[in-house]
Amino acid sequence: MKTKIALMAAVMAFSYSFAQENPQLVSYSQKIDSIVVSEKSKMDVELDAVDKSFKEKKISSEEKQNQRDEIVSKYQKSINEKVDAQQSELENATKEMVKNAVLGRKDSVIWTKNEMQLGTSGMRMKFNKKNKTMKDYLHSWQLSVSLTGANLTSKDEPFKFFNQGSDVKNTIINSVNSTLRYENQLGGFTSPFFYRVGLGFRSDRFAPKYGKVFAQESQKLVIEDFTRGDLKTTYLNNSYIMIPLDVRFVLNPQYKVVDGVKYLDNRKSQFSLVAGVYGGTRLFSTIYNRFSNEDSRRIVERERVKQGVNNFIFGGKLGVGYGGFNLFIQKDFTPAFNNDAMLKKKYGLQIGIEIANVDF
């Protein structure tokens, strides 16, 4: 009996995992489940009657055990017989499942499941529709997230990373970029060129050096000493709506032939070069200070920046990637800060890592 129940449990668990693939197998498992539940319910009624007779002292302990054994044996036999009667249906369902697995799809490269990849090529998730073909993978909607280190440079030294002469700290990660973009192939099915256009959000955070803070005085954005307490955290945050336009070139394209047509296999993780331009409009800029003094351990100040920051930025991007993992340099051609900002360096320069891609 235990072996039979274990076998039925395994069959039901296996069949439910193929619920959408084979409805016949699901129907079989439901019938088996119904048989077991029904017979066990009737068996429990008879066992309860025996226990009641024993409590009323109508039968002895030995008679009670004998009757229980007879009832259990009877229902074991009943369940086995009814399950065996369904065996032919299981065999037909199994044959149908094997047939669908072997012959059900004309193209073995069609994917029907969502997937998530996490490894040396970064994190990449794909939400795939049924019957998606090789051609469908040559264009997609993507949601990307990037972490970057935003620095400030001068016009004369546009690519001087971690500039010591800057008024702000050189931080490894102080900026976040998230973009919803559309990617499509340029040229024929074997072309290694793709274009991307999208809409994104960028947030740059700059912290002054040496315990100083940003402040607005006499229609100017300045950096000054902080004298109102013990400074804990300070920064100026610029947030933008971005429109990027990129071209991606696959360095080691891999191909797949389907029905006599050769396609670039865009499902594979491949090395790529990415070059592009972007434009953005500023949403808001905020000065944030958190400090303590004799009256309070936590005082927070937020001030909207009204001068010293440009409303529009334009720049270029160059990167190299593998799968969902991309390294890039991003340079603002226009300054983030204007003449009303008393800063030595005003042009944005970012080194970034694209760590996540979600393909729709």
N, C-alpha and C positions, 0 to 999 in steps of 0.2 A: 504493500500500500504506500509506504513512504517513497519507494522508488518511482511509483506511478505518479504520485503527487509532485515530486521533484521534477519529473520529466514534463508534466503538464505545465508547471510553473515556468520552466525554461522555454517551452514552446510559446507560452503566452507572452513572456517578456520579449522573445525574439520576434514574434509576429507583430506586437505593438510597435516595434521600432521600424517596421515596414508599413505602417498604417496607411500612408499616402501612396506607397508604391504598389501595394497588392491588397485590395479590399476583400478578396476571397480569403486570404490568410487571416485577416481581422475577423471576418465572419466566423471562421472556424474556432478561433480562440474564444470568441464570445459564447459560442455554443458550449464549449468545454467548461467555461466558467459557470454558465447557467446550470449545467448538469451537476457539478460539484456542489454549488450552493443549494440547489433543490434537494439533493439526496442527503446532504449533511443536515439540513433543516429537519427533514423527516426523521433522521436517525436521532437527533437531539430530543425530539418529542418522545420517542419510545424509551430512550435512556432516562428521561425525567420521570416517566411512569414507573420504571423499575425502581428508581431511587425513592419515589413516594411510597411504593408498596413496602420497601424495606423500613422506612421511617415509621410506617404504621404497623410494623411487626407482622406483616402478612407473609413475608418470606424471610428465610434465613440469610446470613451473610454469604454462605456458599452458593445458595440459589441466585442471589443477586449477581454475583460474579459470573456465574454460568450464563444467565440471561443477557448480561451486558456483552459477553464474548460472542454470543450467538447473533445479537443485533449488529455489532460492529462488523462481524464476518459477512452478514447478509448484505450490508450496504457497501462493503468493499467489493463484493462480487457484482453488485448492481452497477456501481460506478465504473468498474473495469469493463463490463459488458457494453455499457452505453458509450464509453469512450472508444472502445474497439469498433463500434458501429460507425463512428465518425472518421475512422482511419482513412477510408478511401477519399474522403473530402480533403483531408490533410495532404494526401499524396498528390491530388490534382492541384491543390493550391501551391505546393512546393514546385511541381513541374512548371506551373505557369510563371512562378517567380523566377526560376532559372531561365526560362525562355525569354522573359522580359529583360533579364540582366544581360543575356548574350545577344539578343536580336532586337531588343526594344528600341535602341537608339541607333540611328544610322551613322552618327558621327560621335566617336568616343571622346572628342575634345569639348563637347558641350558640357557645361557645368550647371548644376541646379541647386547648389547649396551655398550658404554664406560661408566665408572663411576669414580667419585672422592669422596673420603672419607676424611673428615677433622673433627677431634675431639680429645678426650682425648687419643686416640690411634695413634695420629699423622696424617700426611697427606699421603694418599695413592691413587694413580691413576691407573686405569686399562684400557688398550686398548684391547678390546676383539673382536675376530673374531666371525662371525656367526657360529652357530652349534658347539660351544665349549662345550665339555662334561666334566663330573667330572674327568675323567682320564687326560684330557688336563690341568686341574688346578693343577696337581701334579708336573708339571715342567713348568718353565717360564724363560724369560729373564727379568731382573730387573735393573733399574737405581736408585742407592741410593745416598743420599747426607747427610753428617754428619758434624756437627760442634763440635769441640773439644778444650779443653784446653791443650796445649802442655807444659809440664814442663821438667826440666832437673834434673836427680838424679845421685847418685854415684853408683858404682858397689856394694859397701858394704850396701847401703840402697836403694834397687831397687824400693821399693813401698812407699817411703816417699813423700807424696803429699805436694805441696806448700812448698818446702824446702827453709827455710830462708837462708841457706848458699849458695844458687845458685847465680851466677853472673847475671842472667836474672830475669826479673819480673815474678811473678806468676800471669798469666792472665787467666780469665775464658774461653774466646774464642779467640784463636789466631792461629787456624789451621782449614783447610777445607779438607775433604775427599770426593771424588766422585768416584763411581765405577759402571761399567757395568758388571753384573755377571749373570751366569746361575745357576739356582737352580733346583734340581731334587730329587725325593724321593729315599731313600735307602730301599730296601726290597719290600714287597708286598704293595697292595693298602691301607692297614690299618696301615702301619708302621709310627711311629711318627718321624722318622729320615729323614733329608734332608741334602744334601751336596750343597755347593756353591763354584764356582770357577769363577774368573773374572779378569778384568784389570781395574786399577784405577789410580787416580792422587791424590797426597797428597802434601799439602803446609803448612809448619811450619814456624811461624814467632816468632823470639825471640828479645826482646827489653832489653838492659842492664839497670841496676838499676842506680839511683843517677845521672842522666843526662850524663852518659858516653856513648861511642859509640864503635862499633867494628871497628877495623883497622888492616891492614896487614903491618907488619914491620919485616924486616930481616927474611923472609920466615916463619913468625909466624902469627897466628891469635890472636890478643890481644884485651883487652878492656881498653880504656884509656879515660882521660878527654877530653872534647870538648872545644876548645879555639878559634874557628874562628867566633864566633857570638852567637846569641841567638838561641839555639837548639829548634826546634818545634816537630819534629818527627824523630825517628831513630829505625832501626831494621835490623836484618839479616834474610833473607828468604831462607829456604831450600825447594826445590821442587823435588818430586820423581815420577817415574812411579812405580806403585805397582801391585803385583800379590797376591791376598788373596785367601786362601782356608779355608772354614768354614764348620762346622757341626752344624745343627740346630735340636734341640730336642723339640717337641711340648709337653708342660706339661699337658694341658687339651684338648686332641684331641676330636673333634666332628666328627661324622660319618654320612654318607648318603648311603642308599641302593637304587641302581638303577638297574632295570632289574635283581634283585636277587643277585647283586654283591655289597659288602660293601666297601665303599671308605672313606678315611679320607677327610673331607670336608675342603679343603684348601682355600675356599673362605671366611671362617669365620675368624674373628679376634680372635686369640688364644695366650695364654702365651707361650713363648719359651725361651729356653736357647741356647746361641750361643757360640761356642768355635772354635778357629781356629789359624792359623799361617799365616804369610805374609812375603814376601820378596820384596825389592825395590831397584831400581838403581837411583842414583841422576841425575837429568837433569841439574840443575844449582843452584848456590847459589849467592845471591846478598846482598850487604850492601847498605842500603838506608838511606840518611840523608837529612832532610829538615830544613833549618835555615834561619835567617835573620841577616843582619849586617848594617853598615852605608851606604853601596852602594845599597842594595836591600832588599826588605821585604820578598822576596821568592827566595831562592837559593836551588836547588835540586841536590844532588850528588848520582849517582849510580855507584857501583864498583863491578865487578865480583870477587867472592872469588876464589882464586887459591890454597890455602893451609888451613889446619886445619879441613877440612870436609871430612868424609869418603864417598866413592862413593857407597857403598852398605850397606843396613840395613836389619836386620832379626828380627822378633819379634812374639809375641803371643797376642791373643785377647780373652776376656771373657765378655759376656754380657747377659742381660735379656731384653725381649721385649714383647710388646703386639701390634699386628697388625703392623702398619707402624711406631710405636714409640719404639725405642730401646735405652737402656743405656748400655755403655760398657767401659771397661778398656783395654787399648792397651799399651803394654810394648815392647820397643826395647831391644832385647837381645844383640845386638851389639851397640857400641856407635855411636852417630851421629857425634861426633867430635873426631879427632884423637890426637896424641901426639903433633902435631904442633899447637894445639889450647890451649892457656893459660887460660883454664877454670877450675873451681873447680868441676863442675858437667857436665857430657858429655853424659849420657844415656837418651834417650827420654822416657817419660811417659805421656800418654794421657788419659783423661776422656772425653768421647764423648757422643753425642746425635744424633742418626740417625733420622732425622726429615722428610724425604720424601722418598717414594718408588714409582717408576713407573713400573708397570708390563705390559709386552708386550705379 
